[in-house]
């Protein structure tokens, strides 16, 4: 099993480019199956979730040509759904990520039926899919969950109003996908507003769909008979990968320019880093972050976009572990997202978790230890903690990190980190 070895003490310095957004990639890849013709997707991140999604699509008879685009690290996929058939899906593949459940919405739209095992993904809370099911039912589908498989069926999908009881990225995407080929208009209220939802809507509209309001909390999808295909789409930058480098710069007292970002998408992270005393400068498509000594303690509350992203909470916790006082971190999105606390404690972090709140009393320094990444962003937090700590940190569970960070060692070492992968 692979491990990462991080040695702290070196400030991160230099320029690094953020890749394509994971959560956009894993929505646009299945969305390409709604089209009759070929879709070309560019700026895909070179991460395991993208490779696994390509495998999932191939298992449905879809031709997916995935490889380097010649543009830095980015991948390019040519997706030809000509051979698509609604085969049953491999449970092992489906369970390797959360976003495999977008195939429910896609197959329901195209065939009026789908059988997809319950998805996997990071173990960060109970993660029900009741809002997805509510949406499919509103559109006229019969939905049953039997022996761990979600079975949906509809003789015809008809647009309808759907009010989401919780702001859910996954449910918003899945209902958009199902509604694209439905008869009439679906109105999703209390929809998620994340930029990857706008990215998906832009892709769908370019392919011939009629989606309005993405990026607001009311999304209207007027169904069309077919999407012709022939669309070329470029995935937006990954704000969480960018946030990880930004926090890393602040945490190591370095100075990093993160290129290929949309600064607006990172406003909550930038604002919080400035509160800790870091310098953040935005300019066009890059952000500069400079660490200015020991961070000040802050309060952090995760919220749906445009609030502070839950996906950057664990990295922020690593930074605050050495703050000059007590920080309070409240996780309102995923109730179980504090598994990194036990691991950070091994490194000397003084952290107490009570329900959805973590209280972090800053210590002078962390010390290297053997730790385990239990989920994707916990892994990112441990890499940062390792780069801050005195001595060597050995991080296992690297497969979680590889799911969502492209070339993690290469990118971090390019900005001066002492980080190695050992088998
Ligand atoms: C997506 C992201 C993930 C991010 C999260 C919140 C992908 C592939 N993953 O996950 O990185 O952390 O958004 O920004 O895009 N919920 C319900 N019922 C539902 C659906 C969700 O109660 O039917 C709850 C969840 O348990 C959670 C909250 O709503 O507490 C938000 O979940 P959701 O936005 O759906 O997250 P995901 O789409 O799973």
Boltz pocket constraint, residues with backbone or C-beta under 6 A from the ligand:
constraints:
  - pocket:
      binder: B
      contacts: [[A, 23], [A, 26], [A, 98], [A, 99], [A, 125], [A, 126], [A, 127], [A, 128], [A, 129], [A, 130], [A, 131], [A, 132], [A, 133], [A, 166], [A, 167], [A, 168], [A, 169], [A, 170], [A, 171], [A, 192], [A, 304], [A, 310], [A, 311], [A, 332], [A, 333], [A, 334], [A, 335]]
      max_distance: 6.0
